[in-house]
Amino acid sequence: MTEAEVARDLHAVLEEVQRGVEVVIEEGYRPIAVLRSPQPVGRSIDEIVHDAETGNLEVTLDDEFGNDLEQIIATHRQQTWTPSLD
C-alpha cells in the first residue's frame, strides 16, 4: 500500500492488522514501513488466573483478588503509552 492509501482509510487498515494481516507501506516500489499486530509478550492474565485456579501456580487467590486485579487494569488503562525512539 502507498502512504496515501493508508491515510485515506487508516481505520480499515488497522482493522486488517488486528485480523492478522501484515501491511507493507511502500514509496514507489520500496518498502518503508510494515504494520502488524504486536507479538504477545509473556502470558495473558486469563492464562495466569487459570493456572492459579487449577493449582498450577503457587499463588493463593483470596477474596480481594478480583478487586485488586480490576484496580490494576483500571490504572493501566489510564496511562498513556509513549513509544521509545531508540
C-alpha positions as CSV (number, residue, x, y, z in Angstrom):
1,M,0.0,0.0,0.0
2,T,1.1,3.6,-0.5
3,E,1.2,6.1,2.3
4,A,-1.8,7.9,0.6
5,E,-3.8,4.6,0.5
6,V,-3.1,4.1,4.2
7,A,-4.0,7.7,5.1
8,R,-7.3,7.5,3.1
9,D,-8.7,4.8,5.4
10,L,-6.4,4.2,8.3
11,H,-9.3,2.7,10.3
12,A,-9.8,0.0,7.7
13,V,-6.1,-0.7,7.5
14,L,-5.9,-1.1,11.3
15,E,-8.9,-3.5,11.3
16,E,-6.9,-5.6,8.8
17,V,-3.9,-5.5,11.0
18,Q,-5.9,-6.6,14.0
19,R,-7.1,-9.6,12.0
20,G,-3.5,-10.6,11.5
21,V,-2.8,-9.1,8.1
22,E,0.7,-7.6,7.7
23,V,0.5,-4.3,5.7
24,V,3.6,-3.2,3.9
25,I,3.7,0.6,3.1
26,E,5.7,1.5,0.1
27,E,7.1,4.6,-1.5
28,G,7.3,3.8,-5.2
29,Y,8.2,0.1,-5.1
30,R,10.4,0.5,-2.0
31,P,9.0,-0.7,1.4
32,I,9.3,2.0,4.0
33,A,7.2,0.5,6.9
34,V,5.4,-2.6,8.0
35,L,2.3,-2.6,10.1
36,R,1.5,-5.8,12.0
37,S,0.0,-6.9,15.3
38,P,2.5,-7.0,18.1
39,Q,3.6,-10.4,19.3
40,P,2.3,-11.2,22.7
41,V,4.9,-10.9,25.4
42,G,4.5,-13.3,28.3
43,R,1.3,-14.9,29.3
44,S,-2.2,-13.3,29.4
45,I,-3.9,-12.6,32.6
46,D,-6.5,-15.2,31.7
47,E,-3.8,-17.9,31.5
48,I,-2.3,-16.9,34.8
49,V,-5.6,-16.9,36.6
50,H,-6.5,-20.2,35.1
51,D,-3.2,-21.7,36.3
52,A,-3.7,-20.2,39.7
53,E,-7.2,-21.6,40.0
54,T,-6.2,-25.1,38.8
55,G,-3.2,-25.3,41.2
56,N,-0.5,-25.0,38.5
57,L,0.9,-21.9,40.3
58,E,2.0,-21.4,43.9
59,V,-0.4,-18.5,44.3
60,T,-3.3,-18.0,46.7
61,L,-6.4,-16.2,45.3
62,D,-8.0,-14.5,48.2
63,D,-11.5,-12.9,48.2
64,E,-10.0,-9.5,47.3
65,F,-8.0,-10.8,44.3
66,G,-10.7,-9.7,41.8
67,N,-10.9,-6.2,43.2
68,D,-7.1,-5.9,43.2
69,L,-7.0,-7.1,39.6
70,E,-9.7,-4.7,38.5
71,Q,-7.8,-1.8,40.1
72,I,-4.6,-2.8,38.4
73,I,-6.3,-2.9,35.0
74,A,-8.1,0.4,35.5
75,T,-4.8,2.1,36.5
76,H,-3.0,0.8,33.3
77,R,-5.9,1.9,31.1
78,Q,-5.4,5.5,32.3
79,Q,-1.7,5.5,31.5
80,T,-0.6,6.9,28.1
81,W,1.9,4.8,26.2
82,T,4.8,6.7,24.7
83,P,7.0,4.6,22.5
84,S,10.7,4.8,22.7
85,L,12.5,6.1,19.7
86,D,15.7,4.2,20.5
